Amino acid sequence: MQTPEPAARPTRTQAERKPRPERATPAAGSWGVRLAWVSGLVLTISAFTDWYVGTLPNGLTFAVTGWHTGTLGKLVFFVGLATLILEASRAAGILLPAAVPDRLLLIALGSLAVIFVLVRLISVPDTYFVSTSRGIGLYIALLGALGLLGAGMLRTAEDLP
């Protein structure tokens, strides 16, 4: 009894293989790129706006900037600065390794910024007076952090086929 020969797999030649596309950078005018630039700038500047405002017993009004609220205010500044550096380097043609896509890095930076700002939004530091309330800068920082998260998601959606 003869054994059948094993079926040979059809092999592809080099001409049949489709070339892999180069790592595509998002277009400079796309919404994800614009939103990343704006959100990074808003986060960086918002660290120097008033996050808490209050009135002293003698009637004077005071404001505490995000930079002076402790480590979280400084971290929000550095997340915004890292976003601006990432976008500037990408615009200059310096790309991250393929294992670390920039859209994933934007989502991670945006998530960190949202967490940092929400912690400051929920818990007012005890070092300030009882009559302290949240200032407009804290809400601007929250919008910038949510915008950065949205920019990462938009860039992900733009890269889908």
N, C-alpha and C positions, 0 to 999 in steps of 0.2 A: 504494500500500500504506500502510495506516495503522499508525502506531506505537502500541503500547499505552500507556496512561497509567501513570505510575509508581504503584505501590501505595502508598497513603498509610498511614503508620504510625498506629496508633491512639494517640491522645494521652490522657494521664490528666488528668482535671480535678483541681482542688484537693480536691474532696470524696473522690476515690478514693485519694489518697495517704495512706498511714499516717503519722501524725505520729511523728517521732523521739522516743524517750523522752529525758527529761532525764538528765544524768549521774547515775547512781544511786550514792549513797554506801552502803557496806555497813551493815547493821544494827548497832546498838551492841552487841548481845549475841552477835554471830556469833563463831565460833571464830577466824577470821582476825584480827578486831579484838582479841580477848582475848589471843591469842598474841603479837600485835605489841606490845601494852602490856607484857606480862610480859617478853618477850624484850628489849625496849628497857631496861626497868628492871634486869634481870639484867646486861645488858652494861654499863650505867652503873655499877652498884655493883661489878661484878667487877673493875673497874680498880683498886679499892682493897683487894682481897683478895690473899692471898699466892699468887704465881705460882711462886715458887721458894723452897725451904727447904733449909737445910743446917746442918751442925754445924761449929763452929770447933774448932781444935786443943785449946783449953782446955775443951771440953765444952759450951759455950754453943750454943744453937740460934738461928739467925737466919732471918728471912723477908724476901723482897723482894716488894713489891707490884707490880702491873701498871703502875701509874703511874711507878714508878722503873725500869722495864726499858728505857726509851728511848722513841723516837717511836711505836713500834707500840702500846705500852700506852696512850699518850695518844690515839692514833687510835681504839682500841677504845672508849675512854670517849666520844669525840666522835661516833662512829657511834651508840652507844646514846642519847646526848643528842639527836642529830638525829632519831632514830626517835621519841623521846618528844615532841619539838616537832612533828613531822609528825602524829602521832596526836592531840595536843592541839589543833592548828589544825583538823584535820578534824572533831574533835568539837565545836569552836566554830563550825563552818559555813564555815570558810575552805577552799575547795577549790583544788587546783592546776589549771593550765590543762589542757584536754582533751588536749593533745599529750603531757603528762607524767602518765600515770596513777600514782596513789599505790601501786598494787600492784607496778608495775614498779620504782618507786623503792625499795620494801621489798626486792624481790629483789636489787637492786643493792647496797643497804646490807648486806644479809645476806651476800652473796657477798664483799664487802670484809672484813666482820668475820671470816668463816670463814678467809679467806686470812691476815689479820693474826694471828689466834690460832694457826693452824697453823704459821706461820713461827716464832712464839715457842715452840710446842710441840716443833718439830723441832730448832731451834738454840737452845741455851742461851747467853746472852751470856757472853763470855770474861772479863768483869770480875769475876765471882763465883768463889768457890773451886771446886776440883775436886769436892768432895763435895756439890755442889749437886744437888738433885733437883727434880722438878716438884711444885708444890703443888696443893692442891685447887682453888684459885681459877682456875687455868688451865683446868681441866676444866669448871668452872662457866661460864667465859667461852665455851668451845667449845660447850657446850649452849645458851647464850643466842644465840650466833651462828647455830647450826643452827636454833634456834627461830625466829629472825627470817627466815631464808631460807624456812623452812616456812610462816611467816605470810604472806609474799608469795605463795607458791604456793597457799595456801588461799584467799586473797582473789581470786586469779585464777580458781580453780575456782568460787568463789561467784558470780562475775560472768558465768559462761558461761550461755547460755540453756538 
